[in-house]
Each structure stands twice: as C-alpha cells, then as structure tokens.
Amino acid sequence: MSEESKTNTREVEIIKKDTVVKLELPIDFFFRLNQLILEFPVESEKMGKMLELIAANKDETDDMAYHLRTLLSLQLFIEEAARQQGHTEMITVDLDTGERVNKD
C-alpha cells in the first residue's frame, strides 16, 4: 500500500443512535442548567420569538431557538426523572419576588 492511499483514521467511542442513557445527575448541575436557561444571552424580544417557534414546532428554522429547545428538553427530562424517583416536593412561592414562602 502506498503512502498516498493511506487514510488518516482513528477509532473513537460514540453513543449508539436511539439509545436511552440512564444518568445520575447532581442537583447542582440541574441548577446550573436552569440558571443558563434563565440567563440565555438574548434580548427578551428574541427570546419571545424563539419560544413561539418552539411552541409551534418550528425551532429548526432558527439555530438559537433549536439550541434553546435542546436545553429546555434536557431540563424537562431531568424534572420528570426527579418526579418519578420521588425527589420533588410542592412549595409555595411569592410570584412577585420569586422567593420561597415558608409555611410554618
């Protein structure tokens, strides 16, 4: 085999397509994800348009909306897993301040 016909290859590990991965996730990572979504670096008007595209299942027409949907979907998967595993609780929140209200 001549040098010219050699291809530059390397074996790499990938995740198989259509696989469901079970994952233990530290809650601190979830909080960081939530913070990233809340502080997503776009103006509020653009955020509104992206959310409209996501709601209409047309986010593939806008790269940022597509990436935001990915983050939101990940957040929902995490929340559902936490719910199924009994790791959620109901709390009262002040809607004006966003602060947790203690019910003593």
PADREN-295486 format. One record per residue (C-alpha): x, z, y. Coordinates in steps of 0.2 Angstrom, whole numbers, plus 5000, padded with zeros to 4 digits. Each point is the difference from the previous one (the first is absolute). Example, Ala and Ser with C-alpha at 12.3 -4.5 7.8 and 13.67 -1.06 7.14 Angstrom:
BEGIN
506250394978500649975017
END
This chain:
BEGIN
500050005000500749955017500150115015498849895009498650034988500150194999498650085009500250175009498850114991499750194998498850094989498950125010498650124996498349975006498350074998498949904988498549915008498350084998500750174996499350165005501450135004499650184999500950105013500250185005500150005019500650145011498650045013501449995014500149814996498149985002500150095017501449885005499049854995498550075009501050035016500749824998498349935000499450105014501549955011500049824994501049915014498649895007498950015015498250074997499249835004501149924986499750144988498149975003500249824996501050044985498750124993498749875003501049874990500250134986498250055000499649814998501249974986501049885012501650105002501049874991499949895016501050135010501650084994499850165009498350034994500549954982501450145001498850125007498849974986501450034988500350175008498250055001499749954981501550114995499350145010498349984991500849994983500950165003498450095007499049944985501350064988500150175009498150014999500049964981501350134997499150145009501350015014498749985015499050125009498649995014500550075017499250015017500849905014499750015019499649815004500650025018501750084996500349944982500550184996499450094984498750145003500250154990498450074992500350184998
END
